Amino acid sequence: MRRSDLPVQAEYVAPNTDLEIRLAELWRDSLNVDMVGSRDDYFDLGGDSLATIELFLEIERWIGVRLAQSTILEHSTVADLAALLNGEVQTYTKRSLMPLQKEGASPPLFLPHDRTGGLMAYRHLLRCLDVRRKVFGLQYLGQNESLTPAMSIPEMATAYVDAIRTAWPRGPYYLAGYSLGGYIAFEMASQLAAAGGEVRLLALIDGPTRHGRVRGLQRLARKVSRDLFLLSDERPGHWPAYLLGSLRQELLRSWRKRRRRQPEETPQDLSVLLMKQSEKYVPPIYGGPVKLLRCAKGGGYWSNRYLGWDKYISGPIEVFDIGADHTAIMTEPMASLVAAYLEGWMREADRAGPVAQPGSGQ
């Protein structure tokens, strides 16, 4: 692929050190681009999560340094990544707090990681957020190690609260989390509120609790009613094929569910470790206001309205549906809608100013 055919915003600047030249070669190979400049943005060149895995494996084989995928969000050019590898890279890999957007005077937004332990799920969202507000990500500690230790959700939240206080010690705090990140953001907000911190925004993006799934006869009733509604749009001659297709999808769903129960992945797989921690997590009661973005398509359609969070929230909770499934909600064009919601809520919180903080308890 030709660089000139891609939406690269930077002018071409040739790599000018041995390290930059080697990194540019790795980028060309992993992204299949004819040329890479030292100031070209990785995502402008077509980079994604899979390409980042390949790229960082090559870097690890080359210089023996393991980088978390999220590193590419902060060091998205050859020059920036070369500067990191030339500097205190071992110190950097042990950090949980990552500046994703470095400019802005307004209270920053903090985004804890999803089940991957990294922040790549937010890459589309970051490009849609207002550049006048700082954004920090919180990635799982220990991703540079061969054997990743398992922390509980409260332990993660405690570590991340300590980290965000180094960057923003007095608050107020704006928190948003996608999927598993919603669990972590909720626990962080609870700990901050319990310590007297001011949490102006807690936004949960499609992360259901253990009580969030509609099950049994209630789920069957919802599915039947939905299938009958969709069946009314089909001609009668198509009804048998439609019903057979619906049955096939349901059987396939059950088969996949049984497969997921089998221990196919190694215990060291970070996503498995983190999901196990989410299954053990019992949230405290949180008295502050909560914004909830819920996917209205795919598996999320069968979740209850509050995704189970109403059992743990004594304050006001607002639910907003987005017409996407769990994976698509964080990609374009839906990421623009998520960003618009977040921006609106943060501006509203900025205008409202300090708010009385509720207590938090078990």
N, C-alpha and C positions, 0 to 999 in steps of 0.2 A: 504494500500500500504506500502511496506517495504522501509525504508529509504535507505537501501543498494542497491535497484534497481533504485534509482534516481541519477541524475548527480550532487550530492552534492560534492563540492570541499573541504570543510573544514573537518578537523578531528572532530570526535564527542567529544564534551565537555559538560558534564551534567550541566543543570541549577543549580545554587548554592545559589540563594536567593529565598525568598517566591514569590517575584514579577516575577522573571524569571521562576520559576516553574509554576505559574499560566498562564503566557503568553504562555509557551510551551504547556500547556494543551489546550489552546484556538487554537493554531496553529494546533495541532494534530487533533482537532475536525473539524476545517474549511477546512483543507487540506487532511484529511483522511490518515494521515501518522502514522506509528506505533510508531515512536520516533522522537523527535526534540531536537537537541543540541543548546546550547546557541549561537554558532557561525555559525549555518547553515543559508545560504541565503534563504530568503523567496521564491524567484523565482526559485531557484534550487529545492525547494521542491514542485514545481508545482503551486505556487501562481499566481493568476491573478486578474483582476479587480473585478469580482463578489465575489471571496473569500475574498478580502480585505474589501468590503462593509460589509459582514457578520462578519468578524473579528472585525472591528472597531465599529460596532453596539454593539457587546458583550462587548468591552472595555468601551464604553459609559455607558452601563447598569451597569457595574461593578464599575467603579470609577467616572463616571459622567463627563468625559472629551471627547469632540468631536474632533476627528482628521480628517483632510483632507486626502483623499486617497493617495495623493502624499507623505505623510509622510513616507510611506513604502519604497519609493525609496531612501530616505536618511538614514532611520533606518531599514535596511532590515534583521537584525538579532534580535533574542530575547534579546541579551545583549544590543544592541544599543537602541532598543525600551524601554527596562526597564530603561536604563539610562535616556532617555528622560522623561519618566513618573515619575522618581524620582527627576527630576530637574525642571527648569523653564518652564514647559510645557505650561502654559498660555501665557507667552511671546512668545514662539515658534509658537503657533497657530495663532498669529497675524502678522506673517511675510509673505511677498509676495516672497522674494528672497530665493531660496532653492539651496544649493550646491549639485549637483547631481554627480559630479566628481571633487574631491578635489585636485588633483595633476596636475602639469604642469606649465611651465613658459611662454608658448605662450599666446597671447591674448585669453581670454575665449570666449566660445560660449554661447549665451543667447537664451533660448527657452521659449517664452510665451505660456501660456495654450491654450487649445482648448475650445470648447463650454461647456465642463464639469466643467471648472474652475480649473481643476487639470492637472497633468502632466503624468498620467498613459499611455497616448497614446505614449509617448516617451520611454517607458521601454525597448522595443526591440532595438530601435535605440541606446540607451545608451550603450548597450552591444556590439555594433558594432563600436563605435567611438574609436579613438586612445586614450589610457589612459594617454598620455603625455600632454593633453590639459584640462584645467579646463572647466567644463560645469555647468551653472547655469540655473535653471528653475524659471519661474515666475508664481506663482499660484494666483488665485483670492482671494482678501482680504475678510475676514468675513465668511469663510466657517465653522468656528467653532461656528457661531451664529445661533440661531433658525430661524431668519428672515434675509435673506441675502439682503443687500442693492444693488440697481442696479446702476452701473456706466456706463457712456458712453465709447465708444472706446477711444476717446481722454483723458478722465479722467483716464482710466486704464493706458494708455501709459504714462501719466505724472507721475503717482505713480510709475510705473515700471522703468522709466528713473531715477527717484530719487533713487530708490533702487539699480539699477546697478551701479550708480555712487559711492555708498558707498563701493562697492567691487572693482570697476575698474574706478577710478575717471577721468583719463585722456585719456582713449581710447587707441588704436582704438577699434571699436565695431564691433562684428560679431553677426548678428541676423538671426535667422531662425524660421519660424513658420508654423505649420501644421493646415490646415483648418481655423477656427476662429483665431488661433494664427498668421496666415499670416496677417490678418487685423491689429492685435495689433503690430506685428513686423514692418509693413509698417508705422504705425503712430509713433511708437517709433523712427524709422530711420528718419522720417520727422522732428520730434521734436529735435532730436540730431543734425541733419544737420543744422537746423535753428539756433541752439545755437552755431554753430561752431565746433561741435564734428565731429570726423573722423569715418565715417561708411565705413568699408572696404568690408563688405559682408552683403547683404540683400537677403535672400533666402526664397521664398514663396512656400510652399508645398501643392499643390492642394487646394487652397482656392479661389474659384471664387467670384468676386464682383457681384453686382446686374446686371451688364451688361455682365456677363460671360456666361450666358445660351443662347444657340441658341433656338429661339422660333418660333411658328407659321409655316408658309409655309417652311421657311428655315430648321427648324427641321424636318418637314415631309419629305422634299426632301432628307435630309441626311439619315433618317431612311429607306426610300424606296430604296435608292441606296445601303445602307448597306445590307438590306434584300435580294435584288436581287443578290448581290455579293455572299452572303452566300448560297443562293438558288442554285447557279451554282455548288456547291460542292455536292448537293444531287441528288439522282437518281430521274427521273421524277415521278416515282410512289410515292415518299415521299413528293412531293411538296404540296399536299393539307394539310397533317398533319403539315408540317412545317409552312405554312401560317396561319393555325388555331392557332398553338401554338404562333406565333408572335402576332396575334390579341389578344389572351388571355392575353399575357404579357402586351400589351399596355393598355387594359381595366383595368387590375389589377393595373398598374401604376397610371392611372387616378383616380381609386377608392381610392388608398392610399393617393394621393395628396389631394383629397377632405376631407378625414378623418383628415389629418394633420391640415386642416384649422379650424376644430372644437375645441373648448376650452376644451380639455379633461384633460389637466394637470393643476395643481394649479398654481396661479400666483407666488408662492414662489419657484417654481422649477427653479434652477439656470440655467440649460441649456436653458430653455425657455426665461428667462430674457436676457441671453447673446445673443441668436439668434435675439431677438427683437432689441437689440442694434446694431447688425451687419446690420440689415435691414435699420436702420436709418443713418448709418455711410456714410458720404460723404468724401472720402479721399482727402487730399491735393495733389497738383502736386509735385512729387518728381523727382529731376533731376539726382540722382545717378544711377549707374548700378544695375540691378536686375536680379537674377537668379530665374527661375520659373520651378518647377517640376510639371508636369501635368499628371494625371492618363489618360491612353488611353483606359480603359475598363470601363464597367458599365455606370452609369449616367454621369460620366465625359466625355464619348465619345461625348456627345452632347453639350459640352461646346466649346466656340470658342477658338482659338489657344492661346490667351493671357489671357483667363479667365476674360476679361474685364479690366485688369490692364493697358493695353496700353493707356486707356483714362486718366490715372493719372500719367504716367511715361514719362518724357521728355527725360530721358537719355536712354542708351542702355538697352534692355531687351532680355535675352536669354531664350529659352524654351527648355526643355528636357522632352520627353515623357517616361513614365514608364508603362510597360504592366501590370497594376493592377487597381482595382477599388479603390474608396476613402478609404474604410476601410482597405483593404489588404495592401496598400502602406506602412503602418507603422508596419506591422508584418513581420516575417521571411517568405521567404527569401528576400522579397523586401526591408525590413529595411536595409539589408546589402548594397544594391545598393544605397539607399538614403544616407547612411553613407559615401559610397565611393565618391559620388558626393560632399557632404559637405566637406569631408577631402581634396579632390582635390582643391576645391575652396579656402579653408582656407590656404592651403600650397601655392597656387598661390598668394594669397593676402599677406601672410607673406613675400614671396620673393620680391614682387613688392614694399613693403614698403609704406610710406605715399602717400596719393593721395589727389588731390585738391577736396575740398568738394563743391558740388553745393548748391545753395540756395534752399529753399523750401517755397512755398506759396500757397494760396488758388487759 
